[in-house]
């Protein structure tokens, strides 16, 4: 994000495009998969993951398959998120 800001000076349109796409998914019940922050039961916290979004909210979460190194890094990220919630 900071590289984009350095080159372009701002990112207003990028943020607006993401919000517009999420609103379209909800309003037209498209259930398209997009990276969105939602509750992940296996980690007991909210984080951004690929999820289908529609008129009734999140209809599916699509966690990517992780290798052992990625699982360890995910555990570190989850712990950092938990600490931030306190």
C-alpha positions in Angstrom: 0.0 0.0 0.0 2.8 2.5 0.9 4.5 1.8 -2.4 1.3 2.6 -4.2 0.8 5.8 -2.2 4.5 6.8 -3.0 3.9 6.3 -6.7 0.4 7.6 -7.1 0.0 9.9 -4.2 -3.2 8.3 -2.9 -5.3 5.1 -3.2 -8.8 6.5 -2.9 -10.0 4.7 -6.1 -8.6 1.3 -5.0 -10.4 1.4 -1.7 -13.6 2.7 -3.3 -13.5 -0.1 -5.9 -13.2 -2.8 -3.2 -16.1 -1.3 -1.2 -18.2 -1.1 -4.4 -17.5 -4.7 -5.3 -18.4 -5.9 -1.7 -21.6 -3.9 -1.9 -22.5 -5.4 -5.3 -21.9 -8.9 -3.9 -24.3 -8.2 -1.1 -27.0 -6.2 -3.0 -27.2 -8.6 -5.9 -26.5 -11.7 -3.8 -23.6 -12.7 -6.0 -21.8 -14.9 -3.5 -18.5 -14.1 -5.3 -15.3 -15.0 -3.5 -13.3 -12.1 -2.2 -10.7 -11.4 0.5 -12.8 -10.2 3.5 -12.4 -10.1 7.2 -14.7 -12.6 8.9 -14.8 -14.9 12.0 -12.7 -18.0 11.6 -13.9 -20.6 14.1 -10.7 -22.7 14.0 -8.7 -19.7 15.2 -11.4 -18.1 17.3 -10.9 -14.6 15.8 -11.6 -12.5 12.7 -9.1 -12.2 9.9 -9.1 -11.7 6.2 -9.5 -14.8 4.1 -11.1 -15.7 0.8 -14.9 -15.9 1.5 -18.1 -15.9 -0.6 -20.1 -12.9 0.2 -23.8 -12.4 -0.6 -27.1 -11.0 0.7 -27.1 -13.3 3.7 -23.5 -12.5 4.6 -20.6 -15.0 4.4 -21.8 -18.2 2.7 -18.5 -20.0 2.6 -14.9 -19.6 3.7 -12.1 -20.9 1.5 -9.0 -21.3 3.6 -5.9 -22.0 1.4 -4.0 -25.2 2.0 -0.8 -24.4 3.9 2.5 -26.2 4.1 4.3 -26.7 7.4 6.2 -23.4 7.2 3.0 -21.5 6.4 1.2 -23.2 9.2 3.9 -22.0 11.7 3.7 -18.5 10.3 -0.1 -18.5 10.5 0.1 -19.5 14.2 2.5 -16.5 14.8 0.1 -14.2 13.0 -2.9 -15.5 14.9 -1.1 -15.0 18.2 -0.2 -11.4 17.3 -3.9 -10.7 16.4 -5.0 -12.1 19.7 -2.6 -9.9 21.6 -3.9 -6.9 19.7 -7.4 -7.7 20.8 -6.6 -7.5 24.5 
